[in-house]
Amino acid sequence: MSADYCLVLCTCPDAETARELALALVENRRAACVNLLPGVTSIYGWEGQVQEAGELLLLIKTEAAKFAELEAFIKQRHPYAVPEIIAIPVERGSKDYFEWISAWVGHRS
């Protein structure tokens, strides 16, 4: 069961963008749950300079098999030219929680 699920990290520039993206991911069953973590400060290289920005971090829970679909979904809706979309495989977790994830993202209405 370990490689079947992943936690996807994605930063957003503001609360409205983060909330809209999180809602769309869950409503469209690309993710079972998205946590929005405000107060993230990102320091990064962009266009030849060091940048600093306040962001929100999304913690997105889904099936690993859904990653490509989730990535394309985010890219279509994200305001950044190169959004952060990083999948971390989940090694362990509650069987009940994993079953709930699969029930949500596996069901298409």
TORZA-292728 format. One line per field, with one value per atom (N, C-alpha, C): residue in three letters; atom name; residue number from 1; chain; x, y, z. Coordinates in steps of 0.001 Angstrom, whole numbers, plus 500000, padded with zeros to 6 digits. Layout:
BEGIN
rest = (ALA|...)
atom = (CA|...)
nr = (NUM|...)
kette = (A|...)
x = (X|...)
y = (Y|...)
z = (Z|...)
//
This chain:
BEGIN
rest = (MET|MET|MET|SER|SER|SER|ALA|ALA|ALA|ASP|ASP|ASP|TYR|TYR|TYR|CYS|CYS|CYS|LEU|LEU|LEU|VAL|VAL|VAL|LEU|LEU|LEU|CYS|CYS|CYS|THR|THR|THR|CYS|CYS|CYS|PRO|PRO|PRO|ASP|ASP|ASP|ALA|ALA|ALA|GLU|GLU|GLU|THR|THR|THR|ALA|ALA|ALA|ARG|ARG|ARG|GLU|GLU|GLU|LEU|LEU|LEU|ALA|ALA|ALA|LEU|LEU|LEU|ALA|ALA|ALA|LEU|LEU|LEU|VAL|VAL|VAL|GLU|GLU|GLU|ASN|ASN|ASN|ARG|ARG|ARG|ARG|ARG|ARG|ALA|ALA|ALA|ALA|ALA|ALA|CYS|CYS|CYS|VAL|VAL|VAL|ASN|ASN|ASN|LEU|LEU|LEU|LEU|LEU|LEU|PRO|PRO|PRO|GLY|GLY|GLY|VAL|VAL|VAL|THR|THR|THR|SER|SER|SER|ILE|ILE|ILE|TYR|TYR|TYR|GLY|GLY|GLY|TRP|TRP|TRP|GLU|GLU|GLU|GLY|GLY|GLY|GLN|GLN|GLN|VAL|VAL|VAL|GLN|GLN|GLN|GLU|GLU|GLU|ALA|ALA|ALA|GLY|GLY|GLY|GLU|GLU|GLU|LEU|LEU|LEU|LEU|LEU|LEU|LEU|LEU|LEU|LEU|LEU|LEU|ILE|ILE|ILE|LYS|LYS|LYS|THR|THR|THR|GLU|GLU|GLU|ALA|ALA|ALA|ALA|ALA|ALA|LYS|LYS|LYS|PHE|PHE|PHE|ALA|ALA|ALA|GLU|GLU|GLU|LEU|LEU|LEU|GLU|GLU|GLU|ALA|ALA|ALA|PHE|PHE|PHE|ILE|ILE|ILE|LYS|LYS|LYS|GLN|GLN|GLN|ARG|ARG|ARG|HIS|HIS|HIS|PRO|PRO|PRO|TYR|TYR|TYR|ALA|ALA|ALA|VAL|VAL|VAL|PRO|PRO|PRO|GLU|GLU|GLU|ILE|ILE|ILE|ILE|ILE|ILE|ALA|ALA|ALA|ILE|ILE|ILE|PRO|PRO|PRO|VAL|VAL|VAL|GLU|GLU|GLU|ARG|ARG|ARG|GLY|GLY|GLY|SER|SER|SER|LYS|LYS|LYS|ASP|ASP|ASP|TYR|TYR|TYR|PHE|PHE|PHE|GLU|GLU|GLU|TRP|TRP|TRP|ILE|ILE|ILE|SER|SER|SER|ALA|ALA|ALA|TRP|TRP|TRP|VAL|VAL|VAL|GLY|GLY|GLY|HIS|HIS|HIS|ARG|ARG|ARG|SER|SER|SER)
atom = (N|CA|C|N|CA|C|N|CA|C|N|CA|C|N|CA|C|N|CA|C|N|CA|C|N|CA|C|N|CA|C|N|CA|C|N|CA|C|N|CA|C|N|CA|C|N|CA|C|N|CA|C|N|CA|C|N|CA|C|N|CA|C|N|CA|C|N|CA|C|N|CA|C|N|CA|C|N|CA|C|N|CA|C|N|CA|C|N|CA|C|N|CA|C|N|CA|C|N|CA|C|N|CA|C|N|CA|C|N|CA|C|N|CA|C|N|CA|C|N|CA|C|N|CA|C|N|CA|C|N|CA|C|N|CA|C|N|CA|C|N|CA|C|N|CA|C|N|CA|C|N|CA|C|N|CA|C|N|CA|C|N|CA|C|N|CA|C|N|CA|C|N|CA|C|N|CA|C|N|CA|C|N|CA|C|N|CA|C|N|CA|C|N|CA|C|N|CA|C|N|CA|C|N|CA|C|N|CA|C|N|CA|C|N|CA|C|N|CA|C|N|CA|C|N|CA|C|N|CA|C|N|CA|C|N|CA|C|N|CA|C|N|CA|C|N|CA|C|N|CA|C|N|CA|C|N|CA|C|N|CA|C|N|CA|C|N|CA|C|N|CA|C|N|CA|C|N|CA|C|N|CA|C|N|CA|C|N|CA|C|N|CA|C|N|CA|C|N|CA|C|N|CA|C|N|CA|C|N|CA|C|N|CA|C|N|CA|C|N|CA|C|N|CA|C|N|CA|C|N|CA|C|N|CA|C|N|CA|C|N|CA|C|N|CA|C|N|CA|C|N|CA|C|N|CA|C|N|CA|C|N|CA|C|N|CA|C|N|CA|C|N|CA|C|N|CA|C|N|CA|C)
nr = (1|1|1|2|2|2|3|3|3|4|4|4|5|5|5|6|6|6|7|7|7|8|8|8|9|9|9|10|10|10|11|11|11|12|12|12|13|13|13|14|14|14|15|15|15|16|16|16|17|17|17|18|18|18|19|19|19|20|20|20|21|21|21|22|22|22|23|23|23|24|24|24|25|25|25|26|26|26|27|27|27|28|28|28|29|29|29|30|30|30|31|31|31|32|32|32|33|33|33|34|34|34|35|35|35|36|36|36|37|37|37|38|38|38|39|39|39|40|40|40|41|41|41|42|42|42|43|43|43|44|44|44|45|45|45|46|46|46|47|47|47|48|48|48|49|49|49|50|50|50|51|51|51|52|52|52|53|53|53|54|54|54|55|55|55|56|56|56|57|57|57|58|58|58|59|59|59|60|60|60|61|61|61|62|62|62|63|63|63|64|64|64|65|65|65|66|66|66|67|67|67|68|68|68|69|69|69|70|70|70|71|71|71|72|72|72|73|73|73|74|74|74|75|75|75|76|76|76|77|77|77|78|78|78|79|79|79|80|80|80|81|81|81|82|82|82|83|83|83|84|84|84|85|85|85|86|86|86|87|87|87|88|88|88|89|89|89|90|90|90|91|91|91|92|92|92|93|93|93|94|94|94|95|95|95|96|96|96|97|97|97|98|98|98|99|99|99|100|100|100|101|101|101|102|102|102|103|103|103|104|104|104|105|105|105|106|106|106|107|107|107|108|108|108|109|109|109)
kette = (A|A|A|A|A|A|A|A|A|A|A|A|A|A|A|A|A|A|A|A|A|A|A|A|A|A|A|A|A|A|A|A|A|A|A|A|A|A|A|A|A|A|A|A|A|A|A|A|A|A|A|A|A|A|A|A|A|A|A|A|A|A|A|A|A|A|A|A|A|A|A|A|A|A|A|A|A|A|A|A|A|A|A|A|A|A|A|A|A|A|A|A|A|A|A|A|A|A|A|A|A|A|A|A|A|A|A|A|A|A|A|A|A|A|A|A|A|A|A|A|A|A|A|A|A|A|A|A|A|A|A|A|A|A|A|A|A|A|A|A|A|A|A|A|A|A|A|A|A|A|A|A|A|A|A|A|A|A|A|A|A|A|A|A|A|A|A|A|A|A|A|A|A|A|A|A|A|A|A|A|A|A|A|A|A|A|A|A|A|A|A|A|A|A|A|A|A|A|A|A|A|A|A|A|A|A|A|A|A|A|A|A|A|A|A|A|A|A|A|A|A|A|A|A|A|A|A|A|A|A|A|A|A|A|A|A|A|A|A|A|A|A|A|A|A|A|A|A|A|A|A|A|A|A|A|A|A|A|A|A|A|A|A|A|A|A|A|A|A|A|A|A|A|A|A|A|A|A|A|A|A|A|A|A|A|A|A|A|A|A|A|A|A|A|A|A|A|A|A|A|A|A|A|A|A|A|A|A|A|A|A|A|A|A|A|A|A|A|A|A|A|A|A|A|A|A|A)
x = (500823|500000|500863|502123|502953|503126|503419|503678|502394|501258|499994|499465|500038|499543|500688|500345|501384|500824|501739|501472|502089|501292|501775|501869|503008|503240|503052|502362|502157|502004|502780|502639|501750|501075|500186|500508|500271|500655|499769|498523|497610|496503|495753|494719|493600|493209|492122|492519|493713|494201|494302|494851|495012|493656|492703|491375|490670|490711|490053|490673|491991|492665|492346|492390|492084|490658|489707|488312|488159|488780|488682|489287|490411|491052|490144|489499|488631|487300|486698|485421|485537|486662|486884|487562|487661|488165|489574|490393|491819|492551|491957|492513|491368|491676|490663|490658|491803|491937|493080|492906|493967|494022|495185|495392|496055|495593|496174|496968|498266|499139|499588|499036|499427|500748|501282|502459|503780|503837|505081|505864|507135|508012|508925|508904|509725|510845|512039|513206|513701|513785|514048|514737|515388|515996|515013|514851|513942|514417|514525|514939|516247|517208|518542|518711|517667|517750|517168|517603|517029|515761|514671|513374|512912|512016|511390|509904|509060|507616|506878|505782|504873|503945|503752|502918|502114|501221|500522|500974|501115|501514|500305|500044|498997|499614|498992|499352|498203|498467|497434|497580|496503|496534|495770|496458|495840|496500|496006|496639|497798|498876|500040|499672|498779|498358|497648|497167|496447|497366|498679|499573|499597|499736|499822|498571|497422|496152|496085|496515|496526|497493|498669|499667|499108|498497|497926|496809|495996|494899|495445|496487|497087|497684|498441|499096|498086|496910|495883|495312|495344|494656|495578|496849|497784|498302|498427|498904|500412|501194|502642|503007|504046|504555|505106|505735|506300|505852|504660|504203|504969|505114|505702|504679|505071|504232|505195|505276|506232|505468|505611|504945|505929|505489|506284|505527|506157|505452|505207|504037|503687|504092|504965|505457|504504|503845|502925|501779|500701|499554|498411|497371|496179|495491|495213|494508|493157|492460|491158|491277|492321|492528|492817|493679|493987|492741|491918|490679|489752|489719|488898|489422|490751|491336|490908|491088|490748|489259|488428|486991|486636|487299|486974|487548|488828|489434|489106|488720|488393|486974|486135|484730|484562|484042|483756|482246|481785|480340|479963)
y = (498800|500000|501258|501150|502331|503204|502638|503450|503856|503455|503735|505146|505846|507165|508166|509431|510454|511729|512500|513827|514794|515674|516619|518002|518647|520003|520988|522081|523122|524456|525446|526770|527651|528591|529539|530944|531957|533320|533994|533529|534192|533233|533646|532790|532481|533430|533202|532148|532270|531286|529911|529847|528569|527912|528690|528147|527676|528472|528090|526812|526713|525532|524307|524463|523350|522852|523765|523383|522654|523177|522554|521153|520983|519662|518635|519026|518090|517912|519013|518906|518050|518136|517369|516028|515658|514362|514046|515090|514888|514621|515079|514898|514635|513892|513633|514725|515351|516369|517297|518583|519564|520441|520493|521397|522664|523821|525107|525626|525785|526268|527693|528690|530079|530407|531561|532065|531484|530952|530404|531534|531639|532568|531750|532051|531326|532226|531686|532369|531469|532026|531196|532014|531298|531942|531986|533165|533314|534437|534157|535131|535825|535017|535513|536246|536292|537001|536162|536494|535865|536629|535900|536488|536031|536784|536406|536748|535793|536023|535284|535868|535190|534303|533080|532138|531283|530490|529446|528121|527127|525798|524877|524202|523201|521832|521050|519648|518843|518190|517529|516015|515346|513896|513225|512279|511591|510243|509510|508266|508591|507843|508056|507909|507004|506784|508004|508894|510090|511299|511124|512281|513032|512341|513028|513856|513301|514004|515225|515051|516144|517250|516856|517835|518675|518029|518759|519698|519239|520036|521300|521152|522310|523270|522752|523611|524451|523901|524640|525803|525705|526676|527568|527253|527971|529239|530329|531582|531626|530763|530786|530138|530665|530061|528664|528503|527213|526943|526391|526124|524976|525066|523960|522830|521677|520475|519321|518938|517914|516804|515587|514437|513676|513405|512628|511321|510179|508922|508730|508201|507928|506493|506326|504995|504224|504920|504268|505188|504585|505373|504464|505069|504345|503711|502416|501702|502360|502740|503393|504719|505477|506760|506537|505564|505255|504812|504005|503554|504729|505689|506884|507702|507855|508578|507905|506590|505857|505945|505882|505988|507345|508404|509749|509986|509772|510100|509069|507874|506837|506933|507726|507862|509079|508901|510030|510194|511405|511637|512192)
z = (500000|500000|500000|500377|500590|499358|498204|497021|496303|496829|496160|496404|497384|497763|497804|497618|497689|498311|498833|499353|498354|497805|496803|497431|497255|497746|496597|496888|495882|496609|496223|496830|495959|496629|495955|496450|495613|495974|497012|497153|498085|498512|499534|500113|499124|498319|497362|496326|495779|494807|495442|496656|497350|497614|498089|498404|497139|496077|494825|494248|494277|493749|494608|495920|496822|496602|496536|496294|494963|493926|492603|492607|493291|493355|494029|495120|495846|495107|494652|493941|492687|491998|490770|491027|492301|492740|492255|492161|491889|493204|494308|495654|496615|497679|498702|499756|499976|501013|500643|500919|500736|501977|502612|503741|503224|503692|503330|504515|504319|505381|505056|505735|505483|506170|505829|506528|506072|504856|504327|503660|503973|503276|502386|501093|500137|499639|499622|499055|497935|496724|495556|494457|493554|492398|491249|490639|489509|488618|487341|486335|486720|487199|487490|488813|489632|490898|492028|493237|494412|494775|494923|495221|496607|497199|498459|498364|498765|498658|499766|500209|501114|500293|500742|500009|500982|500435|501182|500591|501443|500992|501035|499928|499877|500116|501008|501223|500633|499523|498736|498869|499289|499457|498330|497642|496522|496302|495316|494896|493968|494082|493218|491743|491433|490051|489456|490297|489844|489676|489943|489952|488619|487501|486203|485932|486260|486089|487011|488250|489219|488772|488307|487837|486687|485707|484570|485032|485972|486520|487179|487993|488661|487639|486687|485682|484901|484628|483888|484689|486021|486863|487687|487737|488613|487946|488688|488087|487825|488453|488239|486906|486262|485032|485311|486467|486874|488323|488498|489865|490510|491813|492569|492615|492093|492144|492424|493693|494125|494832|494347|494968|495848|497055|498003|498254|497971|498222|499713|500032|501426|501731|502710|503060|503947|504857|505788|506122|506598|507014|507416|507843|508265|507065|507166|506099|505835|506896|506743|505994|506288|505605|504126|503827|502430|501674|502301|501663|501380|502309|502098|500916|500825|499680|498381|498317|497094|496765|497778|497547|496944|497406|496900|495522|495329|494030|492958|493368|492403|491866|492520|492126|491247|490080|489171|489060|489348|489247|487904)
//
